[in-house]
Amino acid sequence: MPQTDLLKTDCSKCAALCCIALAFDKGKDFAFDKNPGEPCRNLSGHSCTIHDRLTQEGFPGCVAYDCLGAGNRVVQEIFGGRSWQQDPRLTRPMMEAFSGMREVHRRIDLLRAAATLPLDSQDDQTRRDFLARLEQHRWSGAELNDFEVGLALEIDIFFHGIRKYVSAERSAGW
């Protein structure tokens, strides 16, 4: 049975991975530039010092961002609750795992959304098989590093093949 809350973000179970791993450029969504691997200057421990006023402080991009639960899953499942902040040696492996898990969760989200398409039975079974593999798998850091050149590629090829259903849906006025 798939976990219905797998894509639910729970920042309290994360280690502020988005605040260290992601880069952003100064502009309408962010008030300053930040490089990947550099902790956001608004970060204190695992908390954002301006979280309750992000938009007013020039960070609507942070408000809009959702890792789809990848951060909390990496911290809890792969690193057993440990954090790069207590053990700086974990910074790079956690960032890499976060990147990979974001890709896993993005594909879970897309496979779930594809359930709304009028897929034939074979394509729907393929969709459900991929979804089950992603949702039921307990990932390791090494597997996440290999994900994009293996299973992710298979899923992307599947998505390419089901584009015809999206076009058919648009033609039907859906």
Secondary structure, DSSP 8 states (H G I E B T S, - for coil): ---TTTT---GGGS--HHHHH--B-SSSS-SS-B-TTS--TTEETTEETTGGGTTTTT-HHHHH---TTHHHHIIIIISTT--TTT-GGGHHHHHHHHHHHHHHHHHHHHHHHGGGS---HHHHHHHHHHHHHHHH----HHHHHHHTTTHHHHHHHHHHHTHHHHHHHHHTT-
